[in-house]
Amino acid sequence: MPDTRSPSADAPALSLDQVEPNDSPTEELARELIGLIEQRVSARTGEELDDTLRDELIVVVMNHIEDWQHSS
């Protein structure tokens, strides 16, 4: 079930245009995780994620990681 919580008030939501490539460890981790997911999906279905969906997923993962870091 997808997590529909809103981002934490102290952790503003990120978007890809706000983060320079390879500038953030959070972005790097998010890209690696989405890359692994894409490999698994592609191996099963033979399809790849389109760029827009990939970018959206990276942003969602980055925001979740940021929320998690701020809540610990």
Stockholm file with secondary structure:
# STOCKHOLM 1.0

chainA/1-72         MPDTRSPSADAPALSLDQVEPNDSPTEELARELIGLIEQRVSARTGEELDDTLRDELIVVVMNHIEDWQHSS
#=GR chainA/1-72 SS CCCCCCCCTTSCCCCGGGSCTTTCHHHHHHHHHHHHHHHHHHHHHSCCCCHHHHHHHHHHHHHHHHHHHHHC
#=GC SS_cons        CCCCCCCCTTSCCCCGGGSCTTTCHHHHHHHHHHHHHHHHHHHHHSCCCCHHHHHHHHHHHHHHHHHHHHHC
//
